[in-house]
Amino acid sequence: LIFIASLLLGTTITISSKHWIMAWAGLEINTLAILPLISKSHHPRAIEAATKYFLTQATASALLLFSSMTNAWHTGQWDITQLSHPVSGVILTSAIAMKLGLAPFHFWFPEVLQGSPLITGLLLSTIMKLPPIALLYMTSHSLNPTLLTVMAILSTALGGWMGLNQTQIRKILAFSSISHLGWMAIIIIYNPKLTLLNFYLYTMMTAAVFLSLNSIKVLKLSTLMTAWTKIPSLNAMLLLTLLSLAGLPPLTGFLPKWLIIQELTKQDMAPAATLISL
């Protein structure tokens, strides 16, 4: 309970802060609160996941602090919205990409999710993504569009391709998360509200998937195939939620993707829209 309270506290501090140091402190509280939840089972796999998570998040936090210090050095501003120096913009984008698990910094995420229990996996995929996305939202006007677009297209492509070959459900969900983050990252500069809409819908659908899997106690695709006899109604709902996550019209998951493609086309980025929708 203490750890979940700390998670909520860290998230709230980061989202509501105006000063870079406060935002960084919130992210650190978050990281330290989720570590015991990942390594709770004391299984070597869980300890490995917690270590990997800690190392990537610590590196990302250091980069974030470095970017804000560079900005303060050049502009004298510690305000989050006043990130005007181009170098610190690039460093910040890399730091947040590492925190979120955007490609090419995505390698830790499937491994960590695979080593965590399902409920911790749900927290990692949803609540832990909120503070970095909030920081991106606040600094969206001063980020590097080319870098973000390349990362976003890479993430959606890798998330789709690498998820095909998996047998573990948690890894498939991790690659699905990377792919969705790509959709959110590509549009944040042009229409940040769409990113938030996409994130809220993604959170609701992912929560439904994780909680359904948790109640039927399924971790592998092979066991999921035989699990439909246990609770048929829940499995039918799981099927619909997964199709919605895939973005199948007329389900909810189709809406943000449609709006994002529409916005990209308005911004004369039809090639990017075509690539990301493949």
SULPE-V695197 format. One record per pair of residues at least 12 apart in sequence whose ideal C-beta (glycine too) atoms are under 6 Angstrom apart, sorted by the first residue. I is the first residue (numbers start at 1). J is the second residue. Records with the same first field share a line. If there is no record, write none. Layout:
# SULPE-V695197
I=J + J
This chain:
# SULPE-V695197
3=33 + 36 + 37
6=29 + 33
7=30 + 33
10=26 + 29 + 30
11=130 + 131
13=26
14=26 + 27 + 131
15=134
18=79 + 80
19=78
20=68 + 78
24=64 + 65
27=61 + 131
31=57
35=50 + 54
37=120
38=50 + 116 + 120
45=115
46=115
48=115
49=112 + 115 + 116
52=108 + 111 + 112
53=112
56=108
60=95 + 98 + 99
63=91 + 95
64=95
67=88 + 91 + 92
70=87 + 88
71=83 + 85 + 88
80=138
81=138
83=139 + 142
84=142
89=142 + 143 + 144
90=144
93=143 + 144 + 147
96=132 + 136
97=151
99=132
100=129 + 132 + 181
101=178
102=151 + 155 + 181 + 185
103=154 + 155 + 158
106=178
109=174
110=171 + 174
113=170 + 174
114=168 + 170 + 171
118=210 + 213 + 214
121=170
122=210
125=177 + 206
126=203 + 206
133=199
136=188
137=192
140=188 + 189 + 192
143=189
145=189
148=185
149=186 + 272
152=182 + 185 + 186
153=275 + 276
155=178 + 181 + 182
156=179 + 182 + 276
159=175 + 178 + 179
160=179
162=175
163=175
167=221
169=219
180=202
183=198 + 260
184=198 + 199
187=260 + 263
190=263 + 267
191=263
194=259 + 260
197=256
198=256
201=252 + 256
205=241 + 244 + 245
208=241
209=241
212=234 + 238
216=230
261=273 + 277
